[in-house]
Amino acid sequence: MSAKRLFVGNVPFKIDQEEFRAMFEEVAPVADFFWPMDRDTGRKKGFLFVDVDEADVEKVIEAM
């Protein structure tokens, strides 16, 4: 499996990591999921990274 990392911006702060990852998993298996935290406030940042198989990238982009 050759994974590609996708940048996802404008992520709402109301949703939690498990919910957001589940949304991606409905479309394609997720190899890795990273949602950075602000080191000063401890709050999630408004963007995240998700790794999916190269064959599923277009499908994920269209669905999201």
Predicted model as a PDB file, atoms N, CA, C, CB and O in Angstrom, pLDDT in the B-factor column:
MODEL        1                                                                  
ATOM      1  N   MET A   1       0.842  -1.181   0.000  1.00 66.00           N  
ATOM      2  CA  MET A   1       0.000   0.000   0.000  1.00 66.00           C  
ATOM      3  C   MET A   1       0.884   1.241   0.000  1.00 66.00           C  
ATOM      4  CB  MET A   1      -0.956   0.000   1.217  1.00 66.00           C  
ATOM      5  O   MET A   1       1.752   1.394   0.859  1.00 66.00           O  
ATOM      6  N   SER A   2       0.665   2.101  -0.944  1.00 92.00           N  
ATOM      7  CA  SER A   2       1.368   3.368  -1.021  1.00 92.00           C  
ATOM      8  C   SER A   2       0.399   4.465  -0.569  1.00 92.00           C  
ATOM      9  CB  SER A   2       1.907   3.636  -2.474  1.00 92.00           C  
ATOM     10  O   SER A   2      -0.565   4.780  -1.266  1.00 92.00           O  
ATOM     11  N   ALA A   3       0.663   5.031   0.587  1.00 95.00           N  
ATOM     12  CA  ALA A   3      -0.250   6.021   1.156  1.00 95.00           C  
ATOM     13  C   ALA A   3       0.106   7.429   0.706  1.00 95.00           C  
ATOM     14  CB  ALA A   3      -0.235   5.943   2.679  1.00 95.00           C  
ATOM     15  O   ALA A   3       1.275   7.761   0.506  1.00 95.00           O  
ATOM     16  N   LYS A   4      -0.909   8.232   0.553  1.00 97.00           N  
ATOM     17  CA  LYS A   4      -0.758   9.648   0.239  1.00 97.00           C  
ATOM     18  C   LYS A   4      -1.337  10.443   1.397  1.00 97.00           C  
ATOM     19  CB  LYS A   4      -1.461  10.019  -1.113  1.00 97.00           C  
ATOM     20  O   LYS A   4      -2.382  10.087   1.940  1.00 97.00           O  
ATOM     21  N   ARG A   5      -0.658  11.520   1.776  1.00 97.00           N  
ATOM     22  CA  ARG A   5      -1.119  12.379   2.863  1.00 97.00           C  
ATOM     23  C   ARG A   5      -1.930  13.526   2.281  1.00 97.00           C  
ATOM     24  CB  ARG A   5       0.077  12.917   3.697  1.00 97.00           C  
ATOM     25  O   ARG A   5      -1.470  14.254   1.401  1.00 97.00           O  
ATOM     26  N   LEU A   6      -3.140  13.668   2.789  1.00 97.00           N  
ATOM     27  CA  LEU A   6      -4.018  14.747   2.365  1.00 97.00           C  
ATOM     28  C   LEU A   6      -4.118  15.789   3.473  1.00 97.00           C  
ATOM     29  CB  LEU A   6      -5.418  14.206   1.995  1.00 97.00           C  
ATOM     30  O   LEU A   6      -4.254  15.445   4.647  1.00 97.00           O  
ATOM     31  N   PHE A   7      -4.051  17.045   3.099  1.00 97.00           N  
ATOM     32  CA  PHE A   7      -4.259  18.150   4.019  1.00 97.00           C  
ATOM     33  C   PHE A   7      -5.736  18.495   3.982  1.00 97.00           C  
ATOM     34  CB  PHE A   7      -3.371  19.387   3.652  1.00 97.00           C  
ATOM     35  O   PHE A   7      -6.310  18.652   2.905  1.00 97.00           O  
ATOM     36  N   VAL A   8      -6.360  18.617   5.151  1.00 96.00           N  
ATOM     37  CA  VAL A   8      -7.768  18.967   5.243  1.00 96.00           C  
ATOM     38  C   VAL A   8      -7.869  20.252   6.062  1.00 96.00           C  
ATOM     39  CB  VAL A   8      -8.612  17.803   5.886  1.00 96.00           C  
ATOM     40  O   VAL A   8      -7.511  20.276   7.239  1.00 96.00           O  
ATOM     41  N   GLY A   9      -8.355  21.309   5.436  1.00 96.00           N  
ATOM     42  CA  GLY A   9      -8.460  22.598   6.105  1.00 96.00           C  
ATOM     43  C   GLY A   9      -9.885  22.927   6.500  1.00 96.00           C  
ATOM     44  O   GLY A   9     -10.828  22.225   6.134  1.00 96.00           O  
ATOM     45  N   ASN A  10     -10.025  24.015   7.257  1.00 95.00           N  
ATOM     46  CA  ASN A  10     -11.325  24.508   7.709  1.00 95.00           C  
ATOM     47  C   ASN A  10     -12.112  23.455   8.476  1.00 95.00           C  
ATOM     48  CB  ASN A  10     -12.135  24.984   6.528  1.00 95.00           C  
ATOM     49  O   ASN A  10     -13.316  23.297   8.273  1.00 95.00           O  
ATOM     50  N   VAL A  11     -11.428  22.742   9.352  1.00 94.00           N  
ATOM     51  CA  VAL A  11     -12.058  21.694  10.149  1.00 94.00           C  
ATOM     52  C   VAL A  11     -12.788  22.351  11.328  1.00 94.00           C  
ATOM     53  CB  VAL A  11     -10.998  20.650  10.650  1.00 94.00           C  
ATOM     54  O   VAL A  11     -12.188  23.133  12.064  1.00 94.00           O  
ATOM     55  N   PRO A  12     -14.074  22.039  11.511  1.00 92.00           N  
ATOM     56  CA  PRO A  12     -14.808  22.633  12.639  1.00 92.00           C  
ATOM     57  C   PRO A  12     -14.301  22.089  13.977  1.00 92.00           C  
ATOM     58  CB  PRO A  12     -16.318  22.359  12.500  1.00 92.00           C  
ATOM     59  O   PRO A  12     -13.968  20.910  14.094  1.00 92.00           O  
ATOM     60  N   PHE A  13     -14.248  22.949  14.961  1.00 86.00           N  
ATOM     61  CA  PHE A  13     -13.748  22.556  16.275  1.00 86.00           C  
ATOM     62  C   PHE A  13     -14.757  21.730  17.059  1.00 86.00           C  
ATOM     63  CB  PHE A  13     -13.370  23.781  17.069  1.00 86.00           C  
ATOM     64  O   PHE A  13     -14.389  21.065  18.027  1.00 86.00           O  
ATOM     65  N   LYS A  14     -16.036  21.763  16.652  1.00 90.00           N  
ATOM     66  CA  LYS A  14     -17.089  21.040  17.370  1.00 90.00           C  
ATOM     67  C   LYS A  14     -16.996  19.525  17.208  1.00 90.00           C  
ATOM     68  CB  LYS A  14     -18.439  21.509  16.895  1.00 90.00           C  
ATOM     69  O   LYS A  14     -17.441  18.779  18.081  1.00 90.00           O  
ATOM     70  N   ILE A  15     -16.430  19.076  16.115  1.00 91.00           N  
ATOM     71  CA  ILE A  15     -16.353  17.643  15.831  1.00 91.00           C  
ATOM     72  C   ILE A  15     -15.121  17.061  16.533  1.00 91.00           C  
ATOM     73  CB  ILE A  15     -16.292  17.380  14.288  1.00 91.00           C  
ATOM     74  O   ILE A  15     -14.094  17.731  16.647  1.00 91.00           O  
ATOM     75  N   ASP A  16     -15.226  15.820  16.998  1.00 90.00           N  
ATOM     76  CA  ASP A  16     -14.053  15.222  17.636  1.00 90.00           C  
ATOM     77  C   ASP A  16     -13.314  14.314  16.649  1.00 90.00           C  
ATOM     78  CB  ASP A  16     -14.468  14.425  18.894  1.00 90.00           C  
ATOM     79  O   ASP A  16     -13.820  13.989  15.575  1.00 90.00           O  
ATOM     80  N   GLN A  17     -12.126  13.923  17.037  1.00 90.00           N  
ATOM     81  CA  GLN A  17     -11.242  13.167  16.146  1.00 90.00           C  
ATOM     82  C   GLN A  17     -11.862  11.855  15.692  1.00 90.00           C  
ATOM     83  CB  GLN A  17      -9.924  12.890  16.833  1.00 90.00           C  
ATOM     84  O   GLN A  17     -11.736  11.487  14.524  1.00 90.00           O  
ATOM     85  N   GLU A  18     -12.524  11.148  16.589  1.00 93.00           N  
ATOM     86  CA  GLU A  18     -13.117   9.854  16.239  1.00 93.00           C  
ATOM     87  C   GLU A  18     -14.224  10.020  15.199  1.00 93.00           C  
ATOM     88  CB  GLU A  18     -13.674   9.164  17.494  1.00 93.00           C  
ATOM     89  O   GLU A  18     -14.327   9.224  14.266  1.00 93.00           O  
ATOM     90  N   GLU A  19     -15.055  11.062  15.363  1.00 93.00           N  
ATOM     91  CA  GLU A  19     -16.121  11.320  14.401  1.00 93.00           C  
ATOM     92  C   GLU A  19     -15.553  11.641  13.020  1.00 93.00           C  
ATOM     93  CB  GLU A  19     -17.005  12.467  14.885  1.00 93.00           C  
ATOM     94  O   GLU A  19     -16.028  11.133  12.004  1.00 93.00           O  
ATOM     95  N   PHE A  20     -14.532  12.490  13.003  1.00 91.00           N  
ATOM     96  CA  PHE A  20     -13.960  12.907  11.728  1.00 91.00           C  
ATOM     97  C   PHE A  20     -13.271  11.742  11.028  1.00 91.00           C  
ATOM     98  CB  PHE A  20     -12.971  14.053  11.939  1.00 91.00           C  
ATOM     99  O   PHE A  20     -13.405  11.566   9.817  1.00 91.00           O  
ATOM    100  N   ARG A  21     -12.535  10.950  11.797  1.00 93.00           N  
ATOM    101  CA  ARG A  21     -11.875   9.786  11.205  1.00 93.00           C  
ATOM    102  C   ARG A  21     -12.921   8.808  10.649  1.00 93.00           C  
ATOM    103  CB  ARG A  21     -10.975   9.079  12.253  1.00 93.00           C  
ATOM    104  O   ARG A  21     -12.724   8.232   9.579  1.00 93.00           O  
ATOM    105  N   ALA A  22     -14.023   8.624  11.370  1.00 95.00           N  
ATOM    106  CA  ALA A  22     -15.091   7.725  10.921  1.00 95.00           C  
ATOM    107  C   ALA A  22     -15.686   8.193   9.597  1.00 95.00           C  
ATOM    108  CB  ALA A  22     -16.192   7.631  11.985  1.00 95.00           C  
ATOM    109  O   ALA A  22     -16.047   7.368   8.757  1.00 95.00           O  
ATOM    110  N   MET A  23     -15.793   9.505   9.402  1.00 94.00           N  
ATOM    111  CA  MET A  23     -16.306  10.031   8.137  1.00 94.00           C  
ATOM    112  C   MET A  23     -15.397   9.608   6.982  1.00 94.00           C  
ATOM    113  CB  MET A  23     -16.423  11.574   8.196  1.00 94.00           C  
ATOM    114  O   MET A  23     -15.880   9.223   5.917  1.00 94.00           O  
ATOM    115  N   PHE A  24     -14.088   9.679   7.193  1.00 95.00           N  
ATOM    116  CA  PHE A  24     -13.147   9.260   6.153  1.00 95.00           C  
ATOM    117  C   PHE A  24     -13.207   7.756   5.945  1.00 95.00           C  
ATOM    118  CB  PHE A  24     -11.720   9.686   6.513  1.00 95.00           C  
ATOM    119  O   PHE A  24     -13.147   7.280   4.812  1.00 95.00           O  
ATOM    120  N   GLU A  25     -13.325   7.004   7.036  1.00 96.00           N  
ATOM    121  CA  GLU A  25     -13.357   5.537   6.953  1.00 96.00           C  
ATOM    122  C   GLU A  25     -14.564   5.033   6.174  1.00 96.00           C  
ATOM    123  CB  GLU A  25     -13.363   4.933   8.349  1.00 96.00           C  
ATOM    124  O   GLU A  25     -14.519   3.937   5.614  1.00 96.00           O  
ATOM    125  N   GLU A  26     -15.644   5.812   6.126  1.00 96.00           N  
ATOM    126  CA  GLU A  26     -16.816   5.424   5.331  1.00 96.00           C  
ATOM    127  C   GLU A  26     -16.483   5.398   3.847  1.00 96.00           C  
ATOM    128  CB  GLU A  26     -17.984   6.385   5.588  1.00 96.00           C  
ATOM    129  O   GLU A  26     -17.107   4.665   3.080  1.00 96.00           O  
ATOM    130  N   VAL A  27     -15.510   6.190   3.446  1.00 97.00           N  
ATOM    131  CA  VAL A  27     -15.139   6.301   2.032  1.00 97.00           C  
ATOM    132  C   VAL A  27     -13.989   5.358   1.688  1.00 97.00           C  
ATOM    133  CB  VAL A  27     -14.750   7.746   1.692  1.00 97.00           C  
ATOM    134  O   VAL A  27     -14.030   4.673   0.667  1.00 97.00           O  
ATOM    135  N   ALA A  28     -12.964   5.322   2.542  1.00 96.00           N  
ATOM    136  CA  ALA A  28     -11.775   4.498   2.271  1.00 96.00           C  
ATOM    137  C   ALA A  28     -11.036   4.250   3.584  1.00 96.00           C  
ATOM    138  CB  ALA A  28     -10.830   5.191   1.225  1.00 96.00           C  
ATOM    139  O   ALA A  28     -11.141   5.048   4.515  1.00 96.00           O  
ATOM    140  N   PRO A  29     -10.290   3.148   3.662  1.00 96.00           N  
ATOM    141  CA  PRO A  29      -9.499   2.889   4.869  1.00 96.00           C  
ATOM    142  C   PRO A  29      -8.465   3.992   5.101  1.00 96.00           C  
ATOM    143  CB  PRO A  29      -8.798   1.525   4.764  1.00 96.00           C  
ATOM    144  O   PRO A  29      -7.841   4.483   4.160  1.00 96.00           O  
ATOM    145  N   VAL A  30      -8.298   4.365   6.350  1.00 96.00           N  
ATOM    146  CA  VAL A  30      -7.348   5.410   6.730  1.00 96.00           C  
ATOM    147  C   VAL A  30      -6.094   4.753   7.282  1.00 96.00           C  
ATOM    148  CB  VAL A  30      -7.969   6.387   7.775  1.00 96.00           C  
ATOM    149  O   VAL A  30      -6.160   3.971   8.231  1.00 96.00           O  
ATOM    150  N   ALA A  31      -4.943   5.074   6.683  1.00 95.00           N  
ATOM    151  CA  ALA A  31      -3.670   4.516   7.140  1.00 95.00           C  
ATOM    152  C   ALA A  31      -3.155   5.268   8.359  1.00 95.00           C  
ATOM    153  CB  ALA A  31      -2.630   4.561   6.015  1.00 95.00           C  
ATOM    154  O   ALA A  31      -2.597   4.663   9.274  1.00 95.00           O  
ATOM    155  N   ASP A  32      -3.341   6.594   8.375  1.00 95.00           N  
ATOM    156  CA  ASP A  32      -2.882   7.414   9.498  1.00 95.00           C  
ATOM    157  C   ASP A  32      -3.735   8.669   9.539  1.00 95.00           C  
ATOM    158  CB  ASP A  32      -1.358   7.771   9.368  1.00 95.00           C  
ATOM    159  O   ASP A  32      -4.261   9.115   8.520  1.00 95.00           O  
ATOM    160  N   PHE A  33      -3.865   9.234  10.740  1.00 94.00           N  
ATOM    161  CA  PHE A  33      -4.698  10.400  10.956  1.00 94.00           C  
ATOM    162  C   PHE A  33      -4.000  11.269  11.988  1.00 94.00           C  
ATOM    163  CB  PHE A  33      -6.140  10.004  11.416  1.00 94.00           C  
ATOM    164  O   PHE A  33      -3.669  10.790  13.072  1.00 94.00           O  
ATOM    165  N   PHE A  34      -3.769  12.550  11.667  1.00 96.00           N  
ATOM    166  CA  PHE A  34      -3.066  13.431  12.595  1.00 96.00           C  
ATOM    167  C   PHE A  34      -3.750  14.786  12.645  1.00 96.00           C  
ATOM    168  CB  PHE A  34      -1.591  13.588  12.189  1.00 96.00           C  
ATOM    169  O   PHE A  34      -3.875  15.473  11.631  1.00 96.00           O  
ATOM    170  N   TRP A  35      -4.188  15.159  13.834  1.00 95.00           N  
ATOM    171  CA  TRP A  35      -4.819  16.445  14.054  1.00 95.00           C  
ATOM    172  C   TRP A  35      -3.970  17.206  15.061  1.00 95.00           C  
ATOM    173  CB  TRP A  35      -6.293  16.286  14.549  1.00 95.00           C  
ATOM    174  O   TRP A  35      -4.049  16.935  16.260  1.00 95.00           O  
ATOM    175  N   PRO A  36      -3.159  18.156  14.598  1.00 96.00           N  
ATOM    176  CA  PRO A  36      -2.245  18.867  15.496  1.00 96.00           C  
ATOM    177  C   PRO A  36      -2.979  19.715  16.531  1.00 96.00           C  
ATOM    178  CB  PRO A  36      -1.314  19.747  14.690  1.00 96.00           C  
ATOM    179  O   PRO A  36      -4.088  20.201  16.309  1.00 96.00           O  
ATOM    180  N   MET A  37      -2.317  19.868  17.658  1.00 94.00           N  
ATOM    181  CA  MET A  37      -2.833  20.699  18.749  1.00 94.00           C  
ATOM    182  C   MET A  37      -1.948  21.938  18.875  1.00 94.00           C  
ATOM    183  CB  MET A  37      -2.878  19.901  20.102  1.00 94.00           C  
ATOM    184  O   MET A  37      -0.741  21.882  18.638  1.00 94.00           O  
ATOM    185  N   ASP A  38      -2.558  23.036  19.245  1.00 94.00           N  
ATOM    186  CA  ASP A  38      -1.801  24.255  19.511  1.00 94.00           C  
ATOM    187  C   ASP A  38      -1.073  24.080  20.838  1.00 94.00           C  
ATOM    188  CB  ASP A  38      -2.735  25.513  19.539  1.00 94.00           C  
ATOM    189  O   ASP A  38      -1.701  23.773  21.851  1.00 94.00           O  
ATOM    190  N   ARG A  39       0.215  24.268  20.845  1.00 95.00           N  
ATOM    191  CA  ARG A  39       0.986  24.000  22.066  1.00 95.00           C  
ATOM    192  C   ARG A  39       0.706  25.012  23.171  1.00 95.00           C  
ATOM    193  CB  ARG A  39       2.467  23.996  21.751  1.00 95.00           C  
ATOM    194  O   ARG A  39       0.886  24.701  24.348  1.00 95.00           O  
ATOM    195  N   ASP A  40       0.269  26.223  22.809  1.00 96.00           N  
ATOM    196  CA  ASP A  40      -0.006  27.238  23.831  1.00 96.00           C  
ATOM    197  C   ASP A  40      -1.384  27.075  24.475  1.00 96.00           C  
ATOM    198  CB  ASP A  40       0.105  28.621  23.222  1.00 96.00           C  
ATOM    199  O   ASP A  40      -1.534  27.223  25.688  1.00 96.00           O  
ATOM    200  N   THR A  41      -2.380  26.772  23.655  1.00 94.00           N  
ATOM    201  CA  THR A  41      -3.751  26.692  24.173  1.00 94.00           C  
ATOM    202  C   THR A  41      -4.214  25.260  24.427  1.00 94.00           C  
ATOM    203  CB  THR A  41      -4.701  27.357  23.209  1.00 94.00           C  
ATOM    204  O   THR A  41      -5.166  25.043  25.177  1.00 94.00           O  
ATOM    205  N   GLY A  42      -3.547  24.276  23.805  1.00 93.00           N  
ATOM    206  CA  GLY A  42      -3.974  22.885  23.925  1.00 93.00           C  
ATOM    207  C   GLY A  42      -5.207  22.576  23.095  1.00 93.00           C  
ATOM    208  O   GLY A  42      -5.777  21.490  23.205  1.00 93.00           O  
ATOM    209  N   ARG A  43      -5.619  23.516  22.272  1.00 93.00           N  
ATOM    210  CA  ARG A  43      -6.783  23.355  21.415  1.00 93.00           C  
ATOM    211  C   ARG A  43      -6.387  22.762  20.071  1.00 93.00           C  
ATOM    212  CB  ARG A  43      -7.489  24.693  21.215  1.00 93.00           C  
ATOM    213  O   ARG A  43      -5.278  22.993  19.587  1.00 93.00           O  
ATOM    214  N   LYS A  44      -7.302  21.990  19.463  1.00 93.00           N  
ATOM    215  CA  LYS A  44      -7.039  21.468  18.123  1.00 93.00           C  
ATOM    216  C   LYS A  44      -6.896  22.615  17.152  1.00 93.00           C  
ATOM    217  CB  LYS A  44      -8.158  20.514  17.668  1.00 93.00           C  
ATOM    218  O   LYS A  44      -7.558  23.645  17.277  1.00 93.00           O  
ATOM    219  N   LYS A  45      -6.021  22.421  16.182  1.00 94.00           N  
ATOM    220  CA  LYS A  45      -5.876  23.426  15.117  1.00 94.00           C  
ATOM    221  C   LYS A  45      -6.997  23.222  14.107  1.00 94.00           C  
ATOM    222  CB  LYS A  45      -4.471  23.326  14.420  1.00 94.00           C  
ATOM    223  O   LYS A  45      -7.693  22.208  14.156  1.00 94.00           O  
ATOM    224  N   GLY A  46      -7.177  24.156  13.206  1.00 95.00           N  
ATOM    225  CA  GLY A  46      -8.268  24.112  12.238  1.00 95.00           C  
ATOM    226  C   GLY A  46      -7.953  23.326  10.990  1.00 95.00           C  
ATOM    227  O   GLY A  46      -8.602  23.505   9.959  1.00 95.00           O  
ATOM    228  N   PHE A  47      -6.962  22.455  11.070  1.00 96.00           N  
ATOM    229  CA  PHE A  47      -6.606  21.608   9.928  1.00 96.00           C  
ATOM    230  C   PHE A  47      -6.106  20.271  10.453  1.00 96.00           C  
ATOM    231  CB  PHE A  47      -5.526  22.291   9.025  1.00 96.00           C  
ATOM    232  O   PHE A  47      -5.764  20.141  11.628  1.00 96.00           O  
ATOM    233  N   LEU A  48      -6.068  19.281   9.568  1.00 96.00           N  
ATOM    234  CA  LEU A  48      -5.553  17.967   9.934  1.00 96.00           C  
ATOM    235  C   LEU A  48      -4.966  17.287   8.709  1.00 96.00           C  
ATOM    236  CB  LEU A  48      -6.660  17.095  10.559  1.00 96.00           C  
ATOM    237  O   LEU A  48      -5.087  17.782   7.588  1.00 96.00           O  
ATOM    238  N   PHE A  49      -4.336  16.156   8.936  1.00 97.00           N  
ATOM    239  CA  PHE A  49      -3.747  15.356   7.863  1.00 97.00           C  
ATOM    240  C   PHE A  49      -4.311  13.949   7.947  1.00 97.00           C  
ATOM    241  CB  PHE A  49      -2.189  15.339   7.955  1.00 97.00           C  
ATOM    242  O   PHE A  49      -4.451  13.389   9.034  1.00 97.00           O  
ATOM    243  N   VAL A  50      -4.629  13.390   6.806  1.00 96.00           N  
ATOM    244  CA  VAL A  50      -5.128  12.020   6.750  1.00 96.00           C  
ATOM    245  C   VAL A  50      -4.387  11.293   5.633  1.00 96.00           C  
ATOM    246  CB  VAL A  50      -6.681  11.984   6.519  1.00 96.00           C  
ATOM    247  O   VAL A  50      -4.245  11.813   4.527  1.00 96.00           O  
ATOM    248  N   ASP A  51      -3.920  10.090   5.933  1.00 97.00           N  
ATOM    249  CA  ASP A  51      -3.211   9.266   4.947  1.00 97.00           C  
ATOM    250  C   ASP A  51      -4.135   8.163   4.457  1.00 97.00           C  
ATOM    251  CB  ASP A  51      -1.912   8.662   5.551  1.00 97.00           C  
ATOM    252  O   ASP A  51      -4.682   7.398   5.251  1.00 97.00           O  
ATOM    253  N   VAL A  52      -4.303   8.087   3.142  1.00 97.00           N  
ATOM    254  CA  VAL A  52      -5.113   7.040   2.521  1.00 97.00           C  
ATOM    255  C   VAL A  52      -4.312   6.401   1.394  1.00 97.00           C  
ATOM    256  CB  VAL A  52      -6.464   7.612   1.987  1.00 97.00           C  
ATOM    257  O   VAL A  52      -3.327   6.968   0.920  1.00 97.00           O  
ATOM    258  N   ASP A  53      -4.735   5.239   0.980  1.00 97.00           N  
ATOM    259  CA  ASP A  53      -4.070   4.550  -0.124  1.00 97.00           C  
ATOM    260  C   ASP A  53      -4.136   5.412  -1.376  1.00 97.00           C  
ATOM    261  CB  ASP A  53      -4.714   3.166  -0.381  1.00 97.00           C  
ATOM    262  O   ASP A  53      -5.133   6.085  -1.637  1.00 97.00           O  
ATOM    263  N   GLU A  54      -3.060   5.378  -2.140  1.00 96.00           N  
ATOM    264  CA  GLU A  54      -2.971   6.192  -3.351  1.00 96.00           C  
ATOM    265  C   GLU A  54      -4.150   5.956  -4.297  1.00 96.00           C  
ATOM    266  CB  GLU A  54      -1.669   5.900  -4.075  1.00 96.00           C  
ATOM    267  O   GLU A  54      -4.619   6.883  -4.957  1.00 96.00           O  
ATOM    268  N   ALA A  55      -4.620   4.720  -4.358  1.00 96.00           N  
ATOM    269  CA  ALA A  55      -5.742   4.387  -5.250  1.00 96.00           C  
ATOM    270  C   ALA A  55      -7.055   5.027  -4.794  1.00 96.00           C  
ATOM    271  CB  ALA A  55      -5.913   2.870  -5.329  1.00 96.00           C  
ATOM    272  O   ALA A  55      -7.976   5.181  -5.597  1.00 96.00           O  
ATOM    273  N   ASP A  56      -7.152   5.400  -3.513  1.00 96.00           N  
ATOM    274  CA  ASP A  56      -8.392   5.958  -2.971  1.00 96.00           C  
ATOM    275  C   ASP A  56      -8.404   7.477  -2.858  1.00 96.00           C  
ATOM    276  CB  ASP A  56      -8.645   5.376  -1.630  1.00 96.00           C  
ATOM    277  O   ASP A  56      -9.408   8.058  -2.447  1.00 96.00           O  
ATOM    278  N   VAL A  57      -7.297   8.128  -3.220  1.00 95.00           N  
ATOM    279  CA  VAL A  57      -7.186   9.579  -3.024  1.00 95.00           C  
ATOM    280  C   VAL A  57      -8.306  10.338  -3.725  1.00 95.00           C  
ATOM    281  CB  VAL A  57      -5.836  10.075  -3.530  1.00 95.00           C  
ATOM    282  O   VAL A  57      -8.974  11.157  -3.093  1.00 95.00           O  
ATOM    283  N   GLU A  58      -8.526  10.095  -4.984  1.00 96.00           N  
ATOM    284  CA  GLU A  58      -9.554  10.830  -5.720  1.00 96.00           C  
ATOM    285  C   GLU A  58     -10.943  10.589  -5.145  1.00 96.00           C  
ATOM    286  CB  GLU A  58      -9.531  10.439  -7.189  1.00 96.00           C  
ATOM    287  O   GLU A  58     -11.756  11.509  -5.059  1.00 96.00           O  
ATOM    288  N   LYS A  59     -11.212   9.349  -4.753  1.00 96.00           N  
ATOM    289  CA  LYS A  59     -12.510   9.011  -4.167  1.00 96.00           C  
ATOM    290  C   LYS A  59     -12.728   9.788  -2.871  1.00 96.00           C  
ATOM    291  CB  LYS A  59     -12.609   7.493  -3.904  1.00 96.00           C  
ATOM    292  O   LYS A  59     -13.826  10.286  -2.625  1.00 96.00           O  
ATOM    293  N   VAL A  60     -11.697   9.893  -2.049  1.00 95.00           N  
ATOM    294  CA  VAL A  60     -11.791  10.620  -0.782  1.00 95.00           C  
ATOM    295  C   VAL A  60     -11.981  12.115  -1.033  1.00 95.00           C  
ATOM    296  CB  VAL A  60     -10.531  10.379   0.074  1.00 95.00           C  
ATOM    297  O   VAL A  60     -12.808  12.752  -0.380  1.00 95.00           O  
ATOM    298  N   ILE A  61     -11.232  12.671  -1.963  1.00 95.00           N  
ATOM    299  CA  ILE A  61     -11.333  14.094  -2.271  1.00 95.00           C  
ATOM    300  C   ILE A  61     -12.750  14.424  -2.764  1.00 95.00           C  
ATOM    301  CB  ILE A  61     -10.276  14.498  -3.334  1.00 95.00           C  
ATOM    302  O   ILE A  61     -13.333  15.422  -2.341  1.00 95.00           O  
ATOM    303  N   GLU A  62     -13.290  13.613  -3.634  1.00 95.00           N  
ATOM    304  CA  GLU A  62     -14.634  13.860  -4.156  1.00 95.00           C  
ATOM    305  C   GLU A  62     -15.692  13.758  -3.056  1.00 95.00           C  
ATOM    306  CB  GLU A  62     -14.953  12.873  -5.279  1.00 95.00           C  
ATOM    307  O   GLU A  62     -16.629  14.555  -3.014  1.00 95.00           O  
ATOM    308  N   ALA A  63     -15.538  12.781  -2.175  1.00 94.00           N  
ATOM    309  CA  ALA A  63     -16.527  12.565  -1.124  1.00 94.00           C  
ATOM    310  C   ALA A  63     -16.504  13.651  -0.063  1.00 94.00           C  
ATOM    311  CB  ALA A  63     -16.302  11.230  -0.478  1.00 94.00           C  
ATOM    312  O   ALA A  63     -17.536  13.984   0.519  1.00 94.00           O  
ATOM    313  N   MET A  64     -15.335  14.194   0.182  1.00 88.00           N  
ATOM    314  CA  MET A  64     -15.221  15.202   1.240  1.00 88.00           C  
ATOM    315  C   MET A  64     -15.339  16.584   0.689  1.00 88.00           C  
ATOM    316  CB  MET A  64     -13.917  15.063   1.979  1.00 88.00           C  
ATOM    317  O   MET A  64     -15.266  17.557   1.440  1.00 88.00           O  
TER     318      MET A  64                                                      
ENDMDL                                                                          
END                                                                             
